[in-house]
Amino acid sequence: MAHVATNKEGHSYDENNDVQKMVFDLGAFVGDLTVEEDASSDDVSLEGLQQELEECKNDDVVANILSKGTKLREYTKGVENNIRQVELDSIQDYIKESDNLVSLHDQIRDCDSILSQMETLLSGFQAEIGSISSDIKILQEKSMDMGLKLKNRKMTESKLAKFVEDIIVPPKMVDIIVDGEVNDEYMRTLEILSKKLKFVEVDLMVKTSKALKDVQPELEKLRQKAVSKVFDFVVQKLYALRKPKTNIQILQQNVLLKYKYVVSFLKEHGKEIYIEVRGAYIDTMNKVLSAHFRAYIQALEKLQLDIATSSDLIGVETRNTSLFSRGREPLKNRSAVFALGERRKILKEIEEPALIPHIAEASSMKYPYEVLFRSLHKLLMDTATSEYHFCDDFFGEESIFYDIFAGPFSVIDEHFNSILPNCYDAIGVMLMIRIIHQHQLIMSRRRIPCLDSYLDKVNIALWPRFKMVFDLHLNSLRTANVKTLWEDDVHPHYVMRRYAEFTASLIHLNVEYGDGQLELNLERLRMAIDDLLIKLAKSFPRPKLQTVFLINNYDMTIAVLKEADPEGGKIQMHFEELLKSNTALFVEELLLEHFSDLIKFVKTRASEDPSASSEKPITVAEVEPLVKDFGSRWKAAIELMHKDVITSFSNFLCGMEILRAALTQLLLYYTRLSDSIKRIVGGSALNKDLVSISSIMYEIRKYSRTF
């Protein structure tokens, strides 16, 4: 190897030469290359030489050789000699190391022997491990089989234990069922017994088991004993409901509901006894509640205040009293028949507790029937709500309620059917209709449907009665005897006051409901009173009195209607129009009474133009008497008008407005007269007799301040 290195140095292959020395034109150099002829050159193919030279262009060694001009054959011989020398040197090296190689061979052979022994040993281990793996697999299969058997046995044990637990009858349970008192522990035992009874009845496999044949007779005996004992217990508690002065709701909530499971037990395992208990409860509560409501109604009847009879109608004359009529104060003074008044408060007391009769009776209080009606139905709602919830909780049946309340409903219907045909209080009936509506809303908010049909039935009964009584009032106006009703008095007539109060009451009760049928009936009533009032007015001998009578009645009616509905309804607007037209008519009549000549002149001649050609022009002589007459007595006439208005109109404010309207109209007439005089030739001569407009205005303001 050292020789090779030396050879390389002999050829002076300097690898540290600059890169610039290795850059040459290989194509040009190879073109000058001369190759000696060789005997074997004819057999050498030069095909592809050019391509190989191109590939060697970038080879440093080849480029270096070519750049030095060394011949290829010489270079090849040199390389061969070097290789041969290296071969000889290698042979010498191997000869020198022969002993070591022999020793290495022996060692390799010994290792091979040892490895062979280990292979044999490991093969034995492998066979044993295979045998162990087979054993482990067998053990694994046995383990899985044993695990499955254990799981099945545990499942069987669990089911068997549950079966034994469900079917066995412990002695303690027998003692409690047979000898124990009905309490919380007894009910827990009943639940266990119920589960056992259901277990033996539901499962088909249990029915075919031999264990059941031993246990079933005992279970049946326990069931019969439990049913008998529970029945006696429940019946005993039901009898407590019949005791006088028993608070039923407290007994139900604090006692019966505490033991509601016993009823469930009877329902499941003693159907016949359950039906008997159910019937006993229905019968007991039906009688108890019927008696309570009957006693309450009888107590309420003592508190009733009679408001109206069949003769207490709008168009009936107050002096028309019967020889056998009850001694009551005159209808004219009893406004409760037609006016709502304080009776409206009942609608704000809907949620108030029911009346306690003996307290009210002790204070000698009397109430209109709608107060008693509200109290009775408030008690009914509260009782029904409590009973409905109890029946649902205790029996799990809502239908029981209707069987229980068949009696109380019958008692209330009997009372109501005796009261309603004799009720002629239209306002009271309308109040009851509104009360029933409020009660329906209350029950709806409570989400208790048990009174829906009953309340609907009452509402359906009330409306026809109201319509009948209303028609009585309407017919009383249509058939009224004007001669007996007429009074020589221009102040509001009592029939008109009745009508106003009656209409205002119904309007007030209809504000929140907007009942179109009621509004239609009120319109019919309004037409009837219009006709009657005109007939009464015509009974007065003078038109002025007729007008005053109408104004007073219209004014009073409007005032009453405004109290019921401040916004003013259609009926109120109708009377306001009538008042306006009659007021204008009265003002004209009042002025004609005191200034007829002046008004006649103004209406007939004041509008004529004196400068125009006329057959009879206005002259000073024609208007002078009018001016002097007005100037001499206008203040006195106004004073007379004032006194006339004061005595004619019952409403002071209405009289003031009418007087102001009359004086204003008078001022307009006199102003037109003054304007007419100014257009007359020579009219200025009358200026000294004319009353100044400011003086008249002063008088108008004076009376305005006075009133």
Salt bridges, closest charged atoms under 4 A:
GLU36 OE2 - LYS71 NZ 3.79
GLU54 OE1 - LYS57 NZ 3.20
ASP106 OD1 - ARG109 NH2 3.16
ASP145 OD2 - LYS149 NZ 3.40
ASP166 OD2 - LYS162 NZ 2.87
GLU220 OE2 - ARG223 NH2 2.74
GLU268 OE1 - LYS198 NZ 3.36
GLU268 OE1 - HIS269 NE2 3.68
ASP283 OD2 - ARG242 NH2 3.54
ASP283 OD2 - LYS287 NZ 3.39
GLU301 OE2 - HIS415 ND1 3.17
ASP306 OD2 - ARG326 NH1 2.70
ASP312 OD2 - ARG328 NH2 3.27
ASP312 OD2 - ARG334 NH2 3.39
GLU317 OE2 - ARG319 NE 2.29
GLU342 OE1 - LYS345 NZ 2.73
GLU351 OE2 - ARG445 NH2 3.62
GLU370 OE2 - ARG343 NE 2.77
ASP382 OD2 - LYS378 NZ 2.70
ASP382 OD1 - ARG446 NH2 3.00
GLU397 OE2 - LYS267 NZ 3.80
GLU397 OE1 - ARG278 NE 3.15
ASP403 OD2 - ARG278 NH2 3.84
ASP413 OD2 - LYS457 NZ 2.62
ASP425 OD2 - ARG343 NH2 2.37
ASP471 OD2 - LYS467 NZ 2.83
ASP471 OD1 - ARG524 NH2 3.82
ASP489 OD1 - HIS491 ND1 2.77
GLU523 OE2 - ARG526 NH2 2.21
ASP530 OD2 - ARG526 NH1 2.65
ASP530 OD2 - HIS574 NE2 2.70
GLU588 OE2 - LYS603 NZ 2.83
GLU593 OE1 - LYS544 NZ 2.91
GLU608 OE2 - ARG605 NE 3.05
GLU622 OE2 - ARG605 NH1 2.92
GLU624 OE2 - LYS628 NZ 2.87
ASP629 OD1 - ARG633 NE 3.08
GLU639 OE2 - HIS642 ND1 3.49
ASP644 OD2 - LYS544 NZ 1.98
GLU657 OE2 - ARG660 NH1 3.11
ASP689 OD2 - LYS688 NZ 3.98
GLU699 OE1 - LYS702 NZ 3.03
